[in-house]
Amino acid sequence: MPFDTLDLSPLPEAQRLAFYGALFAMAAGDGEMDESEDERIFESLDLGGLSPEARDKVFRLAIQPPPLERGLLAFRDADHDLRRALMLNLVDVVLVDGLIEPGEHVGLHEARDVLGLSRDDVAELLEIAHAAQDQPDAPRPIRPVSS
């Protein structure tokens, strides 16, 4: 299996919110939030350890996603593995409905740029995300397994 479960609990609350906000923003990138995309994101949510205010904010993000760039910028200086994991989860959300819409394609390009990932990184993550689609019941969020 080319991926494993990503544990977000060690991240600061603001960064966890930014992660979830980026997922919701990506799902809304094509102008509408598909039910399958929403379900995939909700599978990723781990609200344990979040303050009641942060938990409320997660659900507000689901209703009104922030701009994608806002969530991405919270990870610009993060560890390379975490940036790759965020990108993988963005692709995982986009692919759940079977196709990448033009607005989602633009969002993925923006994510690659802001997160400072190479085209090779993204190509590898795309392959992993395609494989993850064959395992819809795998725990989310996911992270690439180090090679």
C-alpha positions in Angstrom: 0.0 0.0 0.0 1.6 3.3 -1.0 -0.1 5.3 1.7 -0.8 5.3 5.4 -2.9 7.3 7.8 -1.8 10.8 8.6 -2.0 11.9 12.3 -2.8 15.6 12.5 -3.1 15.6 16.3 0.5 16.8 16.9 -0.2 20.0 14.8 -1.2 23.2 16.4 -4.9 23.9 16.3 -4.6 26.7 13.8 -2.7 24.5 11.4 -5.2 21.7 11.7 -8.0 24.2 10.9 -5.9 25.4 7.9 -5.6 21.8 6.7 -9.3 21.1 6.9 -10.0 24.6 5.4 -7.8 23.8 2.4 -9.6 20.5 1.8 -13.0 22.2 1.9 -11.7 25.0 -0.3 -10.4 22.4 -2.8 -13.8 20.6 -2.9 -15.5 23.9 -3.6 -12.9 24.8 -6.3 -15.3 23.7 -9.1 -18.1 26.0 -7.9 -19.9 23.4 -5.9 -19.2 20.9 -3.2 -20.0 17.4 -4.4 -21.5 15.1 -1.8 -18.7 12.5 -2.3 -16.1 15.2 -1.8 -17.8 16.3 1.4 -18.0 12.7 2.7 -14.3 12.2 2.0 -13.4 15.3 3.9 -15.6 14.3 6.9 -13.8 11.0 6.9 -10.6 13.0 7.4 -11.8 15.0 10.4 -10.4 14.3 13.8 -11.8 16.8 16.2 -10.2 15.2 19.2 -8.0 17.7 21.0 -9.6 20.7 19.4 -11.2 23.4 21.5 -15.0 23.7 21.2 -14.5 27.0 19.3 -12.2 25.2 16.8 -14.7 22.4 16.4 -17.4 24.9 15.6 -15.1 26.6 13.1 -14.5 23.3 11.3 -18.2 23.0 10.6 -18.4 26.6 9.5 -15.5 25.9 7.1 -17.6 23.1 5.6 -20.5 25.6 4.9 -18.3 28.5 3.8 -14.8 27.4 2.8 -12.0 29.9 3.0 -9.9 30.8 0.0 -7.6 27.9 -0.8 -4.5 30.1 -0.6 -5.2 30.9 3.0 -5.0 27.2 4.1 -2.0 26.6 1.9 0.0 29.5 3.3 -0.2 27.9 6.7 2.0 25.1 5.4 4.4 27.0 3.1 7.2 26.7 5.6 6.2 23.3 7.0 8.2 20.1 6.8 8.4 18.6 3.2 6.6 15.4 4.3 3.7 17.4 5.7 3.4 19.6 2.6 3.3 16.4 0.5 0.7 14.9 2.7 -1.5 18.0 2.4 -1.1 17.8 -1.4 -2.0 14.1 -1.4 -5.2 14.8 0.5 -6.2 17.6 -1.8 -5.8 15.3 -4.8 -7.6 12.5 -2.9 -10.6 14.8 -2.3 -10.6 16.0 -6.0 -10.5 12.4 -7.4 -13.2 10.9 -5.2 -15.9 11.9 -7.7 -13.9 10.4 -10.6 -12.7 13.5 -12.4 -10.7 16.7 -12.0 -12.8 19.7 -12.9 -11.1 22.8 -14.4 -11.4 24.8 -11.2 -10.0 21.9 -9.2 -7.1 21.7 -11.7 -6.3 25.4 -11.1 -6.5 24.8 -7.3 -4.1 21.9 -7.6 -1.6 24.0 -9.6 -1.9 26.8 -7.0 -1.3 24.2 -4.2 1.8 22.8 -5.9 3.2 26.4 -6.3 2.4 27.5 -2.7 3.6 24.3 -1.1 6.8 24.4 -3.2 6.4 20.9 -4.6 8.1 19.7 -7.8 6.1 18.3 -10.7 7.7 14.9 -9.9 6.4 15.1 -6.4 2.9 15.8 -7.6 3.0 13.1 -10.3 3.9 10.6 -7.6 1.2 11.9 -5.3 -1.3 11.6 -8.1 -0.5 8.0 -8.6 -0.8 7.4 -4.8 -4.2 9.2 -4.8 -5.4 7.1 -7.7 -4.5 3.9 -5.8 -6.2 5.3 -2.7 -9.5 5.6 -4.7 -9.5 1.8 -4.9 -9.5 1.7 -1.0 -12.3 4.1 -0.1 -12.6 2.6 3.4 -9.0 3.3 4.3 -8.7 5.8 7.2 -8.3 9.4 6.1 -6.4 11.7 6.0 -3.7 9.8 4.2 0.0 10.3 3.9 2.5 8.9 1.4 4.6 6.1 2.7 8.3 7.0 2.7 10.2 5.1 0.1 
